[in-house]
Amino acid sequence: MVEKSQSPKVEPASAEPTLDDVRQDLERLRADLASLLEAAGRGAKHAADEAVDAAGAKAETAGAWAGGRCDSLRESIRGQPLAACAVAAGVGLILGQVLLRR
């Protein structure tokens, strides 16, 4: 059998962290956290900018769609004014009944 040599364990005298070591670690941690927060802020700003751009594009599309429908409605009302008045009176009567019901 082979014998294992038993050497005494030598622990360095500086194995215990000093207060300066802890302070340096905290400063590095603070710097890392600041850089992470800054990166997260940049990412959030980028996402918000993209959302604003997308919302603007959707608003333009909705405006064009509504404009087209408004023109179509205007033409229908001009073509049949009595029917349009009857429909408006009926809708007003129904809404009045619903809103005044207690």
PyMOL commands that place a pseudoatom at each C-alpha (Angstrom):
pseudoatom trace, name=CA, resn=MET, resi=1, chain=A, elem=C, hetatm=0, pos=[0.000, 0.000, 0.000]
pseudoatom trace, name=CA, resn=VAL, resi=2, chain=A, elem=C, hetatm=0, pos=[1.076, 3.478, -0.675]
pseudoatom trace, name=CA, resn=GLU, resi=3, chain=A, elem=C, hetatm=0, pos=[1.278, 5.780, 2.265]
pseudoatom trace, name=CA, resn=LYS, resi=4, chain=A, elem=C, hetatm=0, pos=[-0.062, 9.247, 1.949]
pseudoatom trace, name=CA, resn=SER, resi=5, chain=A, elem=C, hetatm=0, pos=[2.120, 11.907, 3.372]
pseudoatom trace, name=CA, resn=GLN, resi=6, chain=A, elem=C, hetatm=0, pos=[0.349, 14.035, 5.833]
pseudoatom trace, name=CA, resn=SER, resi=7, chain=A, elem=C, hetatm=0, pos=[1.460, 17.593, 5.547]
pseudoatom trace, name=CA, resn=PRO, resi=8, chain=A, elem=C, hetatm=0, pos=[0.174, 20.104, 8.004]
pseudoatom trace, name=CA, resn=LYS, resi=9, chain=A, elem=C, hetatm=0, pos=[-2.487, 22.424, 6.624]
pseudoatom trace, name=CA, resn=VAL, resi=10, chain=A, elem=C, hetatm=0, pos=[-1.105, 25.866, 6.276]
pseudoatom trace, name=CA, resn=GLU, resi=11, chain=A, elem=C, hetatm=0, pos=[-3.625, 28.648, 6.392]
pseudoatom trace, name=CA, resn=PRO, resi=12, chain=A, elem=C, hetatm=0, pos=[-2.538, 32.075, 5.314]
pseudoatom trace, name=CA, resn=ALA, resi=13, chain=A, elem=C, hetatm=0, pos=[-2.618, 34.750, 7.919]
pseudoatom trace, name=CA, resn=SER, resi=14, chain=A, elem=C, hetatm=0, pos=[-4.828, 36.863, 5.676]
pseudoatom trace, name=CA, resn=ALA, resi=15, chain=A, elem=C, hetatm=0, pos=[-7.654, 34.325, 5.424]
pseudoatom trace, name=CA, resn=GLU, resi=16, chain=A, elem=C, hetatm=0, pos=[-9.896, 36.553, 7.491]
pseudoatom trace, name=CA, resn=PRO, resi=17, chain=A, elem=C, hetatm=0, pos=[-11.331, 39.402, 5.447]
pseudoatom trace, name=CA, resn=THR, resi=18, chain=A, elem=C, hetatm=0, pos=[-10.420, 42.791, 6.720]
pseudoatom trace, name=CA, resn=LEU, resi=19, chain=A, elem=C, hetatm=0, pos=[-12.696, 45.793, 6.915]
pseudoatom trace, name=CA, resn=ASP, resi=20, chain=A, elem=C, hetatm=0, pos=[-10.953, 47.299, 3.900]
pseudoatom trace, name=CA, resn=ASP, resi=21, chain=A, elem=C, hetatm=0, pos=[-11.607, 44.127, 1.889]
pseudoatom trace, name=CA, resn=VAL, resi=22, chain=A, elem=C, hetatm=0, pos=[-15.285, 44.273, 2.781]
pseudoatom trace, name=CA, resn=ARG, resi=23, chain=A, elem=C, hetatm=0, pos=[-15.447, 47.964, 1.850]
pseudoatom trace, name=CA, resn=GLN, resi=24, chain=A, elem=C, hetatm=0, pos=[-13.797, 47.275, -1.508]
pseudoatom trace, name=CA, resn=ASP, resi=25, chain=A, elem=C, hetatm=0, pos=[-16.229, 44.446, -2.178]
pseudoatom trace, name=CA, resn=LEU, resi=26, chain=A, elem=C, hetatm=0, pos=[-19.150, 46.718, -1.323]
pseudoatom trace, name=CA, resn=GLU, resi=27, chain=A, elem=C, hetatm=0, pos=[-17.840, 49.438, -3.632]
pseudoatom trace, name=CA, resn=ARG, resi=28, chain=A, elem=C, hetatm=0, pos=[-17.492, 46.934, -6.482]
pseudoatom trace, name=CA, resn=LEU, resi=29, chain=A, elem=C, hetatm=0, pos=[-20.984, 45.665, -5.747]
pseudoatom trace, name=CA, resn=ARG, resi=30, chain=A, elem=C, hetatm=0, pos=[-22.320, 49.221, -5.769]
pseudoatom trace, name=CA, resn=ALA, resi=31, chain=A, elem=C, hetatm=0, pos=[-20.620, 49.925, -9.104]
pseudoatom trace, name=CA, resn=ASP, resi=32, chain=A, elem=C, hetatm=0, pos=[-21.979, 46.691, -10.609]
pseudoatom trace, name=CA, resn=LEU, resi=33, chain=A, elem=C, hetatm=0, pos=[-25.483, 47.479, -9.395]
pseudoatom trace, name=CA, resn=ALA, resi=34, chain=A, elem=C, hetatm=0, pos=[-25.284, 51.006, -10.802]
pseudoatom trace, name=CA, resn=SER, resi=35, chain=A, elem=C, hetatm=0, pos=[-24.204, 49.695, -14.197]
pseudoatom trace, name=CA, resn=LEU, resi=36, chain=A, elem=C, hetatm=0, pos=[-26.987, 47.090, -14.162]
pseudoatom trace, name=CA, resn=LEU, resi=37, chain=A, elem=C, hetatm=0, pos=[-29.586, 49.719, -13.318]
pseudoatom trace, name=CA, resn=GLU, resi=38, chain=A, elem=C, hetatm=0, pos=[-28.265, 51.981, -16.051]
pseudoatom trace, name=CA, resn=ALA, resi=39, chain=A, elem=C, hetatm=0, pos=[-28.456, 49.155, -18.594]
pseudoatom trace, name=CA, resn=ALA, resi=40, chain=A, elem=C, hetatm=0, pos=[-31.985, 48.290, -17.472]
pseudoatom trace, name=CA, resn=GLY, resi=41, chain=A, elem=C, hetatm=0, pos=[-32.984, 51.939, -17.814]
pseudoatom trace, name=CA, resn=ARG, resi=42, chain=A, elem=C, hetatm=0, pos=[-31.596, 52.094, -21.349]
pseudoatom trace, name=CA, resn=GLY, resi=43, chain=A, elem=C, hetatm=0, pos=[-33.483, 48.916, -22.244]
pseudoatom trace, name=CA, resn=ALA, resi=44, chain=A, elem=C, hetatm=0, pos=[-36.726, 50.243, -20.783]
pseudoatom trace, name=CA, resn=LYS, resi=45, chain=A, elem=C, hetatm=0, pos=[-36.333, 53.553, -22.634]
pseudoatom trace, name=CA, resn=HIS, resi=46, chain=A, elem=C, hetatm=0, pos=[-35.713, 51.696, -25.896]
pseudoatom trace, name=CA, resn=ALA, resi=47, chain=A, elem=C, hetatm=0, pos=[-38.817, 49.540, -25.346]
pseudoatom trace, name=CA, resn=ALA, resi=48, chain=A, elem=C, hetatm=0, pos=[-40.909, 52.607, -24.483]
pseudoatom trace, name=CA, resn=ASP, resi=49, chain=A, elem=C, hetatm=0, pos=[-39.707, 54.413, -27.614]
pseudoatom trace, name=CA, resn=GLU, resi=50, chain=A, elem=C, hetatm=0, pos=[-40.667, 51.424, -29.739]
pseudoatom trace, name=CA, resn=ALA, resi=51, chain=A, elem=C, hetatm=0, pos=[-44.101, 51.276, -28.070]
pseudoatom trace, name=CA, resn=VAL, resi=52, chain=A, elem=C, hetatm=0, pos=[-44.675, 54.992, -28.739]
pseudoatom trace, name=CA, resn=ASP, resi=53, chain=A, elem=C, hetatm=0, pos=[-43.696, 54.557, -32.389]
pseudoatom trace, name=CA, resn=ALA, resi=54, chain=A, elem=C, hetatm=0, pos=[-46.011, 51.558, -32.766]
pseudoatom trace, name=CA, resn=ALA, resi=55, chain=A, elem=C, hetatm=0, pos=[-48.875, 53.408, -31.068]
pseudoatom trace, name=CA, resn=GLY, resi=56, chain=A, elem=C, hetatm=0, pos=[-48.357, 56.390, -33.370]
pseudoatom trace, name=CA, resn=ALA, resi=57, chain=A, elem=C, hetatm=0, pos=[-48.508, 54.155, -36.422]
pseudoatom trace, name=CA, resn=LYS, resi=58, chain=A, elem=C, hetatm=0, pos=[-51.690, 52.478, -35.148]
pseudoatom trace, name=CA, resn=ALA, resi=59, chain=A, elem=C, hetatm=0, pos=[-53.247, 55.889, -34.414]
pseudoatom trace, name=CA, resn=GLU, resi=60, chain=A, elem=C, hetatm=0, pos=[-52.539, 57.034, -37.967]
pseudoatom trace, name=CA, resn=THR, resi=61, chain=A, elem=C, hetatm=0, pos=[-54.075, 53.843, -39.349]
pseudoatom trace, name=CA, resn=ALA, resi=62, chain=A, elem=C, hetatm=0, pos=[-57.140, 54.215, -37.117]
pseudoatom trace, name=CA, resn=GLY, resi=63, chain=A, elem=C, hetatm=0, pos=[-57.495, 57.867, -38.109]
pseudoatom trace, name=CA, resn=ALA, resi=64, chain=A, elem=C, hetatm=0, pos=[-57.424, 56.987, -41.802]
pseudoatom trace, name=CA, resn=TRP, resi=65, chain=A, elem=C, hetatm=0, pos=[-59.947, 54.182, -41.240]
pseudoatom trace, name=CA, resn=ALA, resi=66, chain=A, elem=C, hetatm=0, pos=[-62.270, 56.457, -39.236]
pseudoatom trace, name=CA, resn=GLY, resi=67, chain=A, elem=C, hetatm=0, pos=[-61.953, 59.205, -41.831]
pseudoatom trace, name=CA, resn=GLY, resi=68, chain=A, elem=C, hetatm=0, pos=[-63.025, 56.808, -44.564]
pseudoatom trace, name=CA, resn=ARG, resi=69, chain=A, elem=C, hetatm=0, pos=[-65.967, 55.560, -42.517]
pseudoatom trace, name=CA, resn=CYS, resi=70, chain=A, elem=C, hetatm=0, pos=[-66.997, 59.118, -41.661]
pseudoatom trace, name=CA, resn=ASP, resi=71, chain=A, elem=C, hetatm=0, pos=[-67.049, 60.060, -45.350]
pseudoatom trace, name=CA, resn=SER, resi=72, chain=A, elem=C, hetatm=0, pos=[-69.132, 56.974, -46.110]
pseudoatom trace, name=CA, resn=LEU, resi=73, chain=A, elem=C, hetatm=0, pos=[-71.583, 57.824, -43.322]
pseudoatom trace, name=CA, resn=ARG, resi=74, chain=A, elem=C, hetatm=0, pos=[-71.823, 61.424, -44.513]
pseudoatom trace, name=CA, resn=GLU, resi=75, chain=A, elem=C, hetatm=0, pos=[-72.717, 60.233, -48.015]
pseudoatom trace, name=CA, resn=SER, resi=76, chain=A, elem=C, hetatm=0, pos=[-75.380, 57.870, -46.639]
pseudoatom trace, name=CA, resn=ILE, resi=77, chain=A, elem=C, hetatm=0, pos=[-76.942, 60.648, -44.560]
pseudoatom trace, name=CA, resn=ARG, resi=78, chain=A, elem=C, hetatm=0, pos=[-76.963, 63.048, -47.515]
pseudoatom trace, name=CA, resn=GLY, resi=79, chain=A, elem=C, hetatm=0, pos=[-78.515, 60.385, -49.735]
pseudoatom trace, name=CA, resn=GLN, resi=80, chain=A, elem=C, hetatm=0, pos=[-81.303, 59.478, -47.276]
pseudoatom trace, name=CA, resn=PRO, resi=81, chain=A, elem=C, hetatm=0, pos=[-81.832, 62.324, -44.791]
pseudoatom trace, name=CA, resn=LEU, resi=82, chain=A, elem=C, hetatm=0, pos=[-85.257, 61.176, -43.543]
pseudoatom trace, name=CA, resn=ALA, resi=83, chain=A, elem=C, hetatm=0, pos=[-84.058, 57.665, -42.809]
pseudoatom trace, name=CA, resn=ALA, resi=84, chain=A, elem=C, hetatm=0, pos=[-81.015, 59.097, -41.009]
pseudoatom trace, name=CA, resn=CYS, resi=85, chain=A, elem=C, hetatm=0, pos=[-83.266, 61.307, -38.845]
pseudoatom trace, name=CA, resn=ALA, resi=86, chain=A, elem=C, hetatm=0, pos=[-85.522, 58.330, -38.029]
pseudoatom trace, name=CA, resn=VAL, resi=87, chain=A, elem=C, hetatm=0, pos=[-82.533, 56.200, -37.029]
pseudoatom trace, name=CA, resn=ALA, resi=88, chain=A, elem=C, hetatm=0, pos=[-81.126, 59.034, -34.881]
pseudoatom trace, name=CA, resn=ALA, resi=89, chain=A, elem=C, hetatm=0, pos=[-84.498, 59.540, -33.165]
pseudoatom trace, name=CA, resn=GLY, resi=90, chain=A, elem=C, hetatm=0, pos=[-84.818, 55.796, -32.487]
pseudoatom trace, name=CA, resn=VAL, resi=91, chain=A, elem=C, hetatm=0, pos=[-81.324, 55.556, -31.042]
pseudoatom trace, name=CA, resn=GLY, resi=92, chain=A, elem=C, hetatm=0, pos=[-81.987, 58.642, -28.893]
pseudoatom trace, name=CA, resn=LEU, resi=93, chain=A, elem=C, hetatm=0, pos=[-85.249, 57.141, -27.613]
pseudoatom trace, name=CA, resn=ILE, resi=94, chain=A, elem=C, hetatm=0, pos=[-83.578, 53.852, -26.707]
pseudoatom trace, name=CA, resn=LEU, resi=95, chain=A, elem=C, hetatm=0, pos=[-80.627, 55.536, -24.996]
pseudoatom trace, name=CA, resn=GLY, resi=96, chain=A, elem=C, hetatm=0, pos=[-83.001, 57.843, -23.110]
pseudoatom trace, name=CA, resn=GLN, resi=97, chain=A, elem=C, hetatm=0, pos=[-84.998, 54.885, -21.811]
pseudoatom trace, name=CA, resn=VAL, resi=98, chain=A, elem=C, hetatm=0, pos=[-81.878, 53.003, -20.777]
pseudoatom trace, name=CA, resn=LEU, resi=99, chain=A, elem=C, hetatm=0, pos=[-80.275, 55.978, -19.042]
pseudoatom trace, name=CA, resn=LEU, resi=100, chain=A, elem=C, hetatm=0, pos=[-83.456, 57.118, -17.260]
pseudoatom trace, name=CA, resn=ARG, resi=101, chain=A, elem=C, hetatm=0, pos=[-84.315, 53.661, -15.977]
pseudoatom trace, name=CA, resn=ARG, resi=102, chain=A, elem=C, hetatm=0, pos=[-83.640, 53.503, -12.282]
for i in range(1, 102): cmd.bond("trace and resi %d" % i, "trace and resi %d" % (i + 1))
show_as sticks, trace
zoom trace
